[in-house]
């Protein structure tokens, strides 16, 4: 009645299922460590060790390890959101820097040309108020020309 083949087959099947389950659990617990390794995570060794600890703590830490491994992106660093105003990639940062350098060079060139024209116009000085009632800044004193004109005896318009 008892067939020894079926007993050994059932025992072999039981061992196979237990081995596959153990291997599956270990493989599942190694997923966060593999993610960390693929992303060059700075804490990949800690994530791997915590995965083994989680295995013996009845999977308590595993969801947190998944989040920890997923939070780091090599191109962005930590987190998932891109901060507005910051370049998304190093190439964009270099492009923005070059654009700013070009703009600064243009502004410095304008200032240099303005300083040259100011030096030549000091010799040909014009009156502080060209039209009565118009507010013009006096270049030397950086004060409104109407005040200068009022102090010289000219009437300031109201």
Secondary structure as UniProt FT lines:
FT   HELIX           4..29
FT   HELIX           31..38
FT   TURN            39..40
FT   TURN            42..43
FT   HELIX           44..56
FT   TURN            57..59
FT   HELIX           62..71
FT   STRAND          72..73
FT   TURN            74..76
FT   STRAND          77..78
FT   TURN            84..85
FT   HELIX           90..123
FT   TURN            132..133
FT   TURN            139..141
FT   HELIX           145..151
FT   TURN            152..153
//
